Amino acid sequence: MEPGFIEEIMTGTFNGNPITEQMLLLGGVMIEVPIAMVVLSWLMPYGANRWANMIIAMLYGVLIAFFGTTDIDDTFHLVMESAALSFIIWSSWRWQKQYKTTLHRSCIMPQASQFWDKIAEKYARQPIADEAAYQKKLAVTRDYFRPDMEVLEIGCGTGSTAILHAPYVKHIHAIDFSANMLAIAQSKAEAEHIHNVTFEQAAIEDLNIPDQSLDAVLGLSILHLLRDKDAAIAQAYQMLKPGGLFVTSTVCIGDTMSWFKLIATIGRVLGFLPFVQVLTAQELADSLTQAGFELDYQWQPSKDKALFIVAKKSA
């Protein structure tokens, strides 16, 4: 602290500028935004997170330059902060999908698998909440199936749906985060003598499936659990042959319980809830159409139930 600094502040000025409520508010925002960004980085999808880092870093750079001084100590801080902000902008600009996949494997996927591994046995014992709706979804899906179809299911859980669909297609590749869920799924398949379902611990980002090689992708009760559902939908679109199907049943609690976003965040931080996106039915439909899909079938038993959609890739 330089001599005379306190005296200058007491006169109501800082570096020759009058101290106003607006200046104090701006200073408070500059202190709080980096803290908020740490939290938001866990909540925002990849694309929004990347751009938010670049935009905020650039705005900070402008503000720091505006309030800069010729004092030696302040100049040192200005140079260091400018270098740090430049690095944030540069690294965010170069933050490509490969880095995101690495982050997913090293951090997000283990967290998700730990939660589902912990509850796998209990989950497997739970009865289906709405048996009639579940049977209708199975029947509608089978109306689209053919015996020669190659199918991918993402987020297969304990494998019940894959096993029930297996007799109607050529092969199902079923993936999930959780090793314990998959162990139960494999036991079920062996008990039912099902041999055309392959279970694998993976996320859709991990898969090396050629473009336009699949006839159908099933994403049942999974899209709202993904941090970047749009990336998963886009990848499914790329994997599908022309005319291929994307079948999803997704909880859209944003239409009835938008306040749950706060509960979901607290629950995830405390470890008793997985990551959950609070989606609306319109947001889900928009994500599918923006990826290039045509919505061929939609059904929702009631507003508080999962939305079932069969989307088709243009032939």
Helices and strands as residue ranges (DSSP letters): H 5-10, E 13-14, E 17-18, H 21-43, H 46-66, H 72-93, H 97-103, I 104-108, H 109-125, H 131-144, E 150-154, H 160-165, G 166-168, E 171-176, H 179-191, E 197-201, G 204-206, E 214-220, G 223-225, H 229-239, E 240-250, G 253-255, H 260-270, H 281-290, E 293-299, E 307-313
